[in-house]
Amino acid sequence: MLNYVARRLLLMIPTLFVISALVYVIIDLPPGDCVTSQIDELLSRGDPDALRRADELRHLYGLDQSLVTRYFQWVGGIFRWDFGLSCQDTVPVKDLIGERLGLTMVMETSTIAFIWIVSFIIGVYAATHQYQVGDYVASFIGFVGLAVPNFLLAIVLLYVGKVYFGLSIGGLMDPEFIEQPMSWAKFVSISQHLIIPVIVIGTSGTAGMIRRLRANLLDELQKQYVTTGRAKGLPPLKLLIKYPLRHAINPFVADIGHLLPEVISGSVIVSVVLSLPTTGPMLLGALKTQDVNLAATFLLFVAVLTVIGMLVSDLLLAVLDPRIRFGATSEK
């Protein structure tokens, strides 16, 4: 297994290199650059020095160099934790993503934990109580979660919380803690404000995983080895955990690598609606203004988490299912 992990880690290097190159090129493809909108604003004001200012800004951001040169300068700076300058307020990217990145990690981790726990409990219950009231309720939750967009659910909760309960749902903490260092009071405030975003963002992912786990477990429960186990007198809970659940959970665990980018992409619009100080709104703004360094840094971060999630899911699959062997070859 150590050899397999080492190979996968080495494979991550060219994978992330290709992803970063594609992301950087695609963001830079549309006509214009991050200076264009700033210069258009100066020209609309009748500023006679707008064109000179444009040349200065392009030189400051390195936009007067070729795309290949800018890309390799950005990649080289990553190893020094230097992601270049952002066109937003002309500050280093690392200064912009500091606290937002931490809050985003907290929110995404909480959302993924919510999805796993809720979908596992409801999926197992629905499969073991087929065609009962709990099964119909779980199916209803699944259909609603898949059908209702996250941003629409966020708007509904904003309205209900404000009108009927007098609650301020927006943001990830109370206003007095925004510029304050971390403390117990700030931690409690963040935890309270996380509840609504986690539910909103996790609803669609939970719905899909409930349906998949229920279908897989129902298929396993109908197999002959389960009938044999019942005939031998195995307790229902022991029989469920030891055999069919271990097999049915494989696709559930395999979704770890795919779940993270889905959660992050789904949280962008929700973060805008709920005014969350995460990387979502900043990423959206960076893409709109062609802030290549800022947008590419965020997307590379997502790619790193995705490949790590795929590795973790593969390792967990090997632990859960002894039939999986790394590097094994079939023998006739």
C-alpha positions in Angstrom: 0.0 0.0 0.0 2.9 2.4 0.7 4.1 2.0 -2.9 0.6 2.7 -4.2 0.3 5.9 -2.0 3.8 7.0 -3.2 2.8 6.5 -6.9 -0.4 8.4 -6.4 1.4 11.3 -4.7 3.9 11.5 -7.5 1.1 11.3 -10.1 -0.5 14.4 -8.4 2.3 16.6 -9.5 1.8 16.4 -13.3 -2.0 16.2 -12.8 -2.0 19.5 -10.9 0.5 21.0 -13.3 -1.9 20.3 -16.3 -4.9 21.5 -14.3 -3.2 24.8 -13.4 -2.1 25.4 -17.0 -5.6 24.8 -18.3 -7.2 27.0 -15.7 -4.7 29.9 -16.2 -5.2 29.8 -20.0 -9.0 29.5 -20.0 -9.4 32.5 -17.6 -7.1 34.6 -19.8 -8.9 33.6 -23.0 -11.7 36.3 -23.2 -10.7 39.6 -24.8 -9.3 42.2 -22.5 -7.8 41.9 -19.1 -8.4 43.0 -15.5 -7.2 46.5 -16.3 -9.8 47.0 -19.1 -12.7 47.8 -16.8 -10.6 50.1 -14.7 -9.4 52.1 -17.8 -13.0 52.2 -19.2 -14.1 53.8 -15.9 -11.3 56.4 -16.1 -12.1 57.2 -19.8 -15.8 57.6 -18.9 -14.7 60.3 -16.4 -12.7 62.1 -19.1 -9.3 61.4 -17.4 -6.6 62.5 -19.9 -4.0 60.2 -18.3 -6.2 57.0 -18.6 -4.1 55.5 -21.4 -0.8 56.2 -19.5 -2.3 54.8 -16.4 -3.3 51.6 -18.4 0.3 51.0 -19.4 1.5 51.5 -15.8 -1.1 49.0 -14.4 -0.4 46.4 -17.1 3.3 46.6 -16.3 2.5 46.4 -12.5 0.5 43.2 -13.0 2.8 41.8 -15.6 0.2 41.9 -18.3 2.7 43.3 -20.7 4.5 39.9 -20.7 3.5 36.8 -22.6 1.0 34.4 -21.2 3.6 31.6 -20.9 5.9 33.9 -18.9 3.1 35.0 -16.6 2.0 31.4 -16.0 5.5 30.2 -15.0 6.1 33.2 -12.8 2.8 32.4 -11.0 3.7 28.7 -10.7 7.2 29.5 -9.4 5.7 31.8 -6.8 3.4 29.0 -5.4 6.4 27.2 -3.9 7.2 30.5 -2.0 3.6 30.9 -1.0 3.5 33.9 -3.3 0.5 33.9 -5.7 1.2 37.2 -7.3 -0.8 40.5 -7.2 -4.5 40.7 -7.4 -6.2 43.4 -9.5 -8.6 43.9 -6.6 -7.0 46.8 -4.6 -3.6 45.9 -5.9 -2.7 43.6 -3.0 -1.0 40.2 -2.9 -3.4 37.3 -3.4 -2.2 35.6 -0.2 -3.4 38.6 1.8 -6.9 38.4 0.2 -7.5 34.7 0.7 -6.2 34.5 4.3 -9.2 34.5 6.6 -11.7 33.8 3.8 -9.9 30.6 3.0 -10.1 29.5 6.6 -13.8 30.2 6.9 -14.4 28.4 3.6 -12.6 25.3 4.9 -14.7 25.4 8.0 -18.0 25.7 6.1 -17.1 23.1 3.4 -15.9 20.6 6.1 -19.1 21.1 8.1 -21.2 20.7 5.0 -19.5 17.5 3.9 -19.9 16.1 7.5 -23.6 17.0 7.4 -24.1 15.3 4.0 -22.4 12.1 5.1 -24.1 11.8 8.5 -27.6 12.7 7.3 -27.5 10.7 4.1 -26.0 7.6 5.8 -28.7 7.6 8.5 -31.6 8.3 6.3 -30.4 6.0 3.4 -29.9 3.0 5.7 -33.2 3.6 7.4 -35.1 4.0 4.1 -33.6 0.7 2.8 -34.3 -1.3 5.9 -37.9 0.0 6.1 -38.9 -0.2 2.4 -42.4 1.1 1.5 -43.0 2.3 5.1 -43.7 5.9 6.2 -40.0 6.6 6.8 -39.1 5.4 3.3 -41.6 7.7 1.7 -40.4 10.6 3.8 -36.8 10.0 2.8 -37.8 9.7 -0.9 -39.7 13.0 -0.6 -36.7 14.7 0.9 -34.5 13.3 -1.9 -36.8 14.6 -4.6 -37.2 18.0 -3.0 -33.4 18.3 -2.5 -32.7 17.5 -6.1 -35.4 19.7 -7.5 -35.0 22.9 -5.5 -31.9 25.1 -6.4 -29.7 25.9 -3.4 -29.9 29.7 -4.0 -33.8 29.5 -4.0 -33.8 27.7 -0.7 -31.4 30.3 0.7 -33.7 33.1 -0.3 -36.7 31.3 1.2 -34.9 30.8 4.5 -33.7 34.4 4.5 -37.3 35.6 4.2 -38.8 33.1 6.7 -36.0 33.8 9.3 -36.4 37.6 9.0 -40.2 37.9 8.8 -41.4 35.1 11.1 -38.5 34.8 13.6 -36.7 38.1 13.4 -33.3 36.4 12.7 -30.4 37.8 10.7 -29.2 34.8 8.8 -26.7 36.5 6.5 -23.0 36.3 7.2 -20.9 33.8 9.1 -20.6 35.7 12.4 -22.1 38.7 14.3 -20.8 42.1 13.0 -18.8 42.8 16.2 -16.6 39.8 15.6 -15.6 40.6 11.9 -12.3 42.2 12.7 -11.7 40.5 16.0 -9.2 37.7 16.6 -10.6 34.2 17.2 -12.1 33.8 20.7 -14.7 31.5 22.3 -17.5 34.0 21.7 -16.5 34.4 18.0 -16.3 30.6 17.6 -19.9 30.3 19.1 -21.1 33.0 16.7 -19.6 31.3 13.7 -21.1 27.9 14.8 -24.5 29.4 15.1 -24.3 31.2 11.7 -23.0 28.0 10.0 -26.3 26.1 10.5 -28.3 27.7 7.7 -25.5 27.7 5.1 -24.6 24.0 5.8 -28.3 23.0 5.5 -28.7 25.0 2.3 -25.5 23.8 0.5 -25.8 20.3 1.8 -29.4 19.6 0.8 -28.7 18.6 -2.9 -25.7 16.5 -2.1 -27.6 14.8 0.8 -30.5 14.0 -1.5 -28.4 12.4 -4.1 -26.4 10.3 -1.7 -29.6 9.1 0.1 -31.0 7.8 -3.2 -27.7 6.0 -4.1 -27.2 4.4 -0.7 -30.8 3.3 -0.5 -30.7 1.7 -4.0 -27.4 -0.1 -3.3 -28.4 -1.4 0.1 -31.8 -2.6 -1.2 -29.9 -4.6 -3.9 -27.6 -6.2 -1.3 -30.4 -7.1 1.0 -32.1 -9.1 -1.7 -29.1 -11.3 -2.3 -28.9 -14.9 -1.3 -26.1 -14.5 1.3 -28.4 -12.3 3.3 -31.2 -14.9 3.3 -28.6 -17.5 4.3 -27.5 -15.3 7.2 -31.0 -14.9 8.4 -31.6 -18.6 8.2 -28.6 -19.2 10.4 -30.0 -16.9 13.1 -27.7 -13.9 12.8 -29.1 -10.9 14.7 -30.5 -8.4 12.1 -28.2 -5.5 13.2 -25.1 -7.7 13.1 -26.1 -9.1 9.7 -26.7 -5.7 8.3 -23.4 -4.2 9.4 -21.2 -7.1 8.7 -22.3 -8.0 5.2 -24.7 -5.9 3.0 -23.8 -2.5 4.4 -20.1 -3.0 3.8 -20.8 -3.8 0.2 -23.4 -1.1 -0.3 -21.3 1.6 1.2 -18.5 1.3 -1.5 -20.1 3.8 -3.9 -21.0 6.0 -0.9 -17.3 6.2 0.0 -16.2 6.6 -3.6 -18.2 9.8 -3.8 -15.8 11.6 -1.5 -13.5 12.8 -4.2 -16.5 14.1 -6.3 -18.4 15.6 -3.4 -15.9 18.3 -2.6 -15.9 20.2 -5.9 -19.7 19.9 -6.0 -20.0 21.4 -2.6 -17.6 24.3 -3.4 -19.3 25.1 -6.8 -22.7 25.0 -5.1 -21.6 27.3 -2.4 -20.6 30.2 -4.7 -24.1 31.5 -5.4 -25.3 30.6 -1.9 -22.5 32.6 -0.4 -23.5 35.6 -2.5 -27.2 35.3 -1.5 -26.4 34.9 2.2 -23.5 37.4 2.2 -21.0 34.9 3.5 -17.4 36.1 3.7 -16.0 33.0 2.0 -14.0 32.5 -1.2 -17.2 32.1 -3.3 -18.1 35.7 -3.9 -14.4 36.7 -4.3 -13.9 33.9 -6.9 -17.0 35.0 -8.8 -15.7 38.6 -8.8 -12.3 37.5 -10.0 -13.7 35.5 -12.9 -15.9 38.5 -13.9 -12.9 40.9 -13.9 -10.4 38.4 -15.3 -8.2 38.6 -12.2 -6.2 35.6 -13.4 -3.9 35.2 -10.4 -6.7 35.3 -7.8 -9.1 33.0 -9.8 -6.4 30.5 -10.7 -5.2 30.3 -7.1 -8.7 29.5 -5.9 -9.3 26.9 -8.6 -5.9 25.3 -8.1 -6.8 25.0 -4.4 -10.1 23.2 -5.3 -8.1 20.8 -7.6 -5.6 20.0 -4.8 -8.5 19.1 -2.5 -10.2 17.0 -5.2 -7.1 14.8 -5.9 -6.5 14.4 -2.2 -10.2 13.4 -1.8 -9.9 10.8 -4.5 -6.8 9.3 -2.8 -8.6 9.2 0.6 -11.7 7.6 -1.0 -9.5 4.9 -2.7 -7.7 4.1 0.6 -11.0 3.9 2.5 -12.4 1.6 -0.1 -9.5 -0.8 0.4 -10.1 -0.8 4.1 -13.8 -1.4 3.8 -13.7 -4.0 1.1 -10.9 -6.6 1.4 -11.5 -7.7 -2.2 -9.8 -4.5 -3.4 -6.0 -4.8 -3.6 -3.7 -2.1 -4.8 -1.6 -3.1 -7.7 -3.0 -6.6 -7.8 -3.2 -8.4 -11.1 -5.8 -10.9 -12.1 -4.7 -14.6 -12.3 -6.2 -17.3 -14.4 
